[in-house]
Amino acid sequence: MDLKDIQELIKFVAKSGATEVDLEIDNIKISIKSPAKKRRGKVDEPETIIQQAHAAPVPIIPTTDKPTTVAEKTSDEEDNSNYITIKASMIGTFYRSTSPETPPFVNVGDSIREGDTLCIIEAMKLFNEIDSEVSGKIVKVLVDNASPIEFDQPLFLVDPS
């Protein structure tokens, strides 16, 4: 079973609505658990999405004192409309570099080409390099280093021009 098969399995489980799947093929054991869904107003206790050796802290996003108006929101959305969003291809932990001592693969303002490594996603103790499928310039990194991420979560904004 290769990485593509695991990704397809994760997509399938997410779409099927199953809350837990255990699979064993040859010497590989995979266990996927998703949060329980609401049932008639009651919420079951959520479970871990994928079992990992360590849990990374969830980033706390500070709120601003000033409320955002509708006009400000639409101007932000318009600014992002000409950018390409690079999204996570799997669930895991996002890392900007191979180790804390090494520089990030990409920074804001860096030019990238198709095939350049952008980050690493750790999933089930496997470190997967995520390569760019587009060329352009990194405008924004949307995820903090060592943060847990979900499938299809936006990671980078790229200006293709």
Sequence and secondary structure as in RCSB ss.txt:
>XXXX:A:sequence
MDLKDIQELIKFVAKSGATEVDLEIDNIKISIKSPAKKRRGKVDEPETIIQQAHAAPVPIIPTTDKPTTVAEKTS
DEEDNSNYITIKASMIGTFYRSTSPETPPFVNVGDSIREGDTLCIIEAMKLFNEIDSEVSGKIVKVLVDNASPIE
FDQPLFLVDPS
>XXXX:A:secstr
  HHHHHHHHHHHHHHT SEEEEEETTEEEEEE    EETTEE     SB  SS          SS   HHHHHH
HHHHHTTSEEEE SSSEEEESSSSTTS  S  TT EE TT EEEEEEETTEEEEEE SS EEEEEE S TTEEE 
TT EEEEEE  
